[in-house]
């Protein structure tokens, strides 16, 4: 059986779809191809259950339409499964060769007109992983335990344990816990123990990570802007703990089995928190949460300022002790 999965972005959403892809692979003995935004193609090549990755050129779609169609239509599929639920992803599915097109319950922008069936009923009061698993329930006919199968190149580290990664920047300003708070947590983790702190981020995060490195003092390895997404996955696999804002790399860490401690502000951990019981969430629990807003009219973003470095440091040390590392 041949299945085409369309999940274009974003980083966290790609990992949310992984268990569904594994369920389809094992439950139907399927050969699976995946359409994804070009910038994530190398990452999806590391997903163990995927045979072929087809890049989608969102910024230069028409100039690359010929090569995209050639790749997309190289095979005929038994099922074309859109796990993005947007008009562009549904349209990409329509261009592919195959008659059975299935969309997610959360589709919008009129994407439903391209589907022959929709998986599950709309229910936003659950985790995004469970939403994606609807397609497994539909096609396989039973529940399959969600599993994340990803294969990053091995990376050997010489730094002492415990190794703690810190990701201080997300794409929303309202998700970004202050840099000084991350620096304070790093200092607390290093106090009285040989903790190796790794700062992670993209090229746009170099300045913030530089400030944290300076404030935290020695024993900090600043990798911001220096490694690729795939290399980041390899590094996260070697960490004992990740401390982060609500960002896509949280789900990468969870997928490779690294425990995660996340500071949540305007978003809902029940929907997009790290998937699994070994992770922890710290939040202020204000009446206005979750607001899902990229802006805040209240001074100081109270849902973030209400989370203290003392509390995050306390939870981090507790997690490391439970792992018999600290």
N, C-alpha and C positions, 0 to 999 in steps of 0.2 A: 504493500500500500504506500502511495506517495501523498504526502501532506505538505502544503505550503502554509507557513505561519507568517503573518504580517504584524510586526510590532516594531514601529519605527524608532521610538524614543519614549520617555527620556531614560537616563541611566538607571534610576531606581525601578522604573516600570519594566525595563528589560529583565531585571532579576525577579520581579513579581511574576512574570510570565514563565520563568524557567520550570517550576514544578508542573505546570500544565503541559508543557512540551515533553517533559519526562513521562508524564502520565500517558500521553498519546503515543509516545515511542514504545513504551513497555506494554500498554494495554491493547494496542492495535498492531504491534510489531511493525511500526511504520518507519519509513524513510522520510526525514523531515528537512526541508529547506526553509530559510528564514530571510525575509525582506526587512532591511533595517537602514536607517540613515547612514550615509557613507562614513561619518566620523566614528561610528560604533562598530564598523565591520570587523576590525581586528579583534575587538572584544568578543563578538558573537562567535567568531571562529574558535574561541576557547570553550564554548558551550558543548559539552560532550555529546549531547543527543542530536546535534545539528550536522547534517551532511554537507550542505552547500549554503553559502551566504551570498545574498543578492543585494548589492548596495543601491540605495535610493538617493538620488542626487537632488535634494530639496532646493538647494540654492542655484542649481543650473539644470533644472529638470528637462527643459525643452532641448537644450544643446546636447544633452546626454540621453535623449529619449530612445534613439536607435539602439545604443548598447544596452540600455536598461531593458527594452522589450526583447532583445535577443536573449539576454540572461533569463528574464522572467518566463519566456515562452519556450525555453529549451526542453522542458518536460511538461507532461500533462498530469494533473493532480486529481486524486480521488476526492480530496477535500481542500478547499482554500479557506483558511481560518484567519479572520481579522480580529486581533486582540487589542487593536488601537481604538477602533470605533469612531474614527473621524472620516470626513468625506474623502480626503486624499488617500487614506489607507484602504477604504472601501473601493475607491476607483482603481487603485493598483491591483486589488484583488479581481476586479472586473476585467482587467487587461490580461490576467493570467489565464492559462488553458485549464479548464475544469468547470463543471456545472454546479457542484454543490458548494455554495459559499455561505459560511457561518460567521455571524457577528456576535459581539458581546452584548450583554444586557444594558451596558452603560453607553451604547452608541449615541451619537448626536450629529448635528450638522446635516441631517438628512441621509446619513450613511445607510440607514436601514433599507433604502430602496434597492440597494445592490445585493442584499442577502436573500438566500433561499430559506434560511432559518436563523433564529437567534437563540443563543445558549443561555438558559436560566432566566429568572425573573429579576427585574431591577431591585437591588437591595444594597443601599450604600452603607448600611450599618454593619459592615463586616470588613475584614481585611482585603486589600487589593489582590492578594494571592488567591483567596477563596473565590473572588469574582472570576478570575481567569480559569480556575478549576471547573467552572460550570461546563466548559466545553468537553472536559474529560467525562463528567457525569452524563452528558448528552450522548457522546459517541461510544464510550466504553461501557456505559450502563451501570457503573458502580463507582464508589469512592475509592480513590487511590491516595495513599499517604503522600503529602507534598514533600518532595526531595529536590535539592538543588545540586545539579551535576555540572560542575565547571572545572576546567583543567588549566591552571595557569603554570607557566614555566617555573621550575624550582628555583628558589633564591636562597643562598646561604648567608647568614648574618653572623658577625662576630660579637656584636654588642651584647652586654650582659642582660639577663632577665631579672625582673619582668621587663618586657618591652611593651610600651604603651604608645599607640598612635593617637594623634590629635588632629582633627579636621575642623578648623575654626570658621570656615566660610562656606555659605550656601548661596544660591542665586537670589534668595529673597532677603532683603534687609531686615525684615521682621522676624526672620529665623536666626539671625546672627547674634548669638550671645557675645558680649563684649570681649575683645581680645585680652584685656587685662585680667578678666576672670579666668580665661584659659591659662594665662601665664601663672596665676596664683595657684591653680590646680596642679600645674606642672611642678611648681616649687614644693607643694605639699607632698606630692608623690615621690619627689627626690629626697625629701627630708628624712634622714635616718636609714635610707636604703639605697642600693645601687639600681635605680630605675632608669632605663634608657627611654627617652622621649623622642618620638619621631613626629615631625610636623609635615602634614601632607596637604597638597592643594595644587591648583592649576597655575598657569602663568599670571593670571590676574590676582592671585592670592599671595604673591611673593612679599609685598610690603607688609601685610598683616602678619604673616608668619615670621617675617624678620623682626617685627616689634615683639612678638611673643618670645622668640629666641633670645632677644636681648634682655627682656625683663625676667625670663626664667633662669638665666645664668647658664652655667656649664651643664654638660650631659644632655644636650638637646641636638638632635640631628635634623636639620632643616632640608626637606626634600621637595619643597614647594617649587613647581615649575620645572623640575629636573627629570621627571620620569613620566612615562606614558600610562594610559589607563591599564593596559595589560601588565606593565611592570608594577603598578600600584596594587593590582590584585595579588601578584606574587609576594609583595611586601606585606600586605595585610594578612596573608595566610601565616606569616611568621610572627605576628603580633600576639600578645597575650590578652590585650584589651584595646578597644577603640573608644575614644571619647569624642563626641561630635555633635554639631547641630544636626537638625533634620536635613539630610542631604542624600544624594544618590549613592555615595560611597558607603553609607551605612549598610545598604542592602548588599553591596559587594562583600563587605566584611562578614555579614551574617551568612552569606552563601558559602563562604569558605570555612565557616565554623568558628570564626573569631568572636568572642563575646563583645557586645556593644553596649555602651552607656550613652544615651541620647538626651540632649536638652531640647525639649519641645516648647514652642511658643504658640503660634497661631494655628498650627495644623493638628490633626487628630491622630494620636499614636495607635488608636484602635484600627484605623484604616491604613496608615502608611508607616507605622512603627516597625522596628526590626522584627522579623518573623521568627518566633521560637521562644522557648521558656527561659533560656539562659541569659537573655538580654534584660536591660533595665532602662526605664524612662524616668527622667526627673522633670517636673513641670510645676508651675505656680498654682494651677487649678483655680483660675479666676472665673467669675461668671461669664465673661465675654469670650472665653475659650470653648471651642475653637472658632475663630472668626474667618479663617482661610483668606486673610487679606494680606496683600503685599505692602500695605501702608498702615500706619497706626496714628490716630489723632490724639492719642494720650501721650503725655510727656514721658520719655524714657522707656517706652515699650514695656509696660508693667509686667507682662507675662514672661519677659526675659529677665528684667531687673529683679523680679521676685525670686529668681533662682540664684542661690548664693554659691560661691566657690567652696565654702565650708561643706555644704550639703553634697555637692558633686564629688569633692575629694573624699568625703566619708563613704559614699556609695562605691566609688572606684576602689578604695582600699578594701572594703568589704568584699567586693567581687574578686579581687586578686587573692585575698585570704581564702575564700571558698575554693579557689583553684589550687590552693596550697603553694602559691607562688610568692606571696608577700607575707 
